[in-house]
Amino acid sequence: MSCVADKAANLSKAVDQIRVAAGKGAQIVCLQELFTSLYFCDVEDYDNFALAEPIPGPSTEALQAVAAELGVVIIASLFEKRTQGIYHNTTAVIDADGTYLGKYRKMHIPDDPAYYEKFYFTPGDLGYKVFKTKFATIGVLICWDQWYPEAARITALMGAEILFYPTAIGWATDQDEDTNQDQYNAWQTIQRSHAVANGVPVVSVNRVGFEQDGAMKFWGGSFVANGQGKLLYLASHDAEETEVTEVNLSEADYFRKHWPFFRDRRIDSYSPITKRFIDDE
């Protein structure tokens, strides 16, 4: 999905596409990161804080009605205003009967050129989360979280049967094509590796199109991989797409029996992972 500056227009467009997905048989619908707005973190601008809202709030209430009407689970990534001066990059999960199940706040916050998220977002303080929906127990992580195997592992160990990653990532328009392809391949590879390491499907949902001053092209490329990392669906880099992909939750037992990574984890040896760097400090 591509976005415009008007929040109401983006929400309306998302609702329309939720209906399209439900009409194709979708049971769980995942929207991209910060889908109600442009990706405003490409600049540091205090005016952008006006885009934030409470969660639960107006957007979740609108989506709860749609979820109940259509009988679908909705994963909705929003800019949360927690209180004056505290804002989060947060995803709300709504069950198929319209029940608000809770939220996950993005744990890893980037700060890079055109991704100035530390200016806007306080790091998540709810820990990693799973949500028991009508159709599956799902884990939700957000964009920059997708580079961290620890986040995927902990969420899978909590019982997630599918890992969802609402995302907003793109290419600088002054880059060469080889660099673009290398970056996309790295992004897809790291997430498919989470699927393999944990034996569960991974669903990554990105935006497309040019925004703001056109200095970045969001690369789309949304995909679904099964628990062995096999691509079940791959979106284009340019077009808006609403697609439904079936995943088999029972495959996890097969994959984990034949590649028993969970069985063979040496949890007694992992305490050094809590250090920033393993040296003499």
Order of alpha helices (4+ residues) and beta strands (2+ residues): alpha-beta-alpha-beta-beta-beta-beta-beta-beta-beta-alpha-beta-beta-alpha-beta-beta-beta-beta-beta-alpha
